[in-house]
């Protein structure tokens, strides 16, 4: 039993990685047979892993009893982006007072690394840096419930959120927003940190919405 549980957990982690990297796209079928072959396991742990995706809102039932990666409707996408903005804005305000000096130094390093990546035009690496920045800020808030809520919403948004970083202008503006947020955290200004995080996530929401709408319009235009 333990071996099956371990296999299911591993497959689940691998599937999450495929979703967050964009290799698995919304609407794509999750074939138990193909995934079992890919991960060199039986279909049972794959089925369990897919069911865990469904429980977290990342997958849904498709035709012929199969599962597909969930494609969020525009309204649901907007709701999730708004919720994440409010959760992380609250976390930023808490982090302004609660972050340790070591955590503040770590955040500074991440922002410096982000600047290097932006100047090099490396959107893929910047997406990982961006995730690390937000994770570090949530850690700094020292509130497990907020962290759990943000992680769940961020997971649902993972197929969409990093699409914005294919645009060089968004790389630059996101980095500038991180730098502004960092400055508020370093002077422990909770109100300013809250406002700047809310503004940062609002900009993220706008860019994600534009990218998703453009992608869907392109797909609709190419349909026979």
Buried (B, 14 or more C-beta within 10 A) or exposed (E): EEEEEEBBBBBBEBBBEBBBBBEBEBEBEBBBEEBBEEBEBEBBBBBBBBBBBBEBBBBBEBEEEEBBBBBBEEEEBBEBBBBBBBBBBBBBBBBBBBBEEEBBEBBBEBBEBBBEBBEEEBBEBBBBBBBBBBBBBBBBBBBEEBBEBBEBBBBBBBBBBBBBBEBEEBBBBBBBBBBBBBBBBBEBBBEBBBBBBBBBBBBBBEBBBBBBEEBEEEEEEEEE
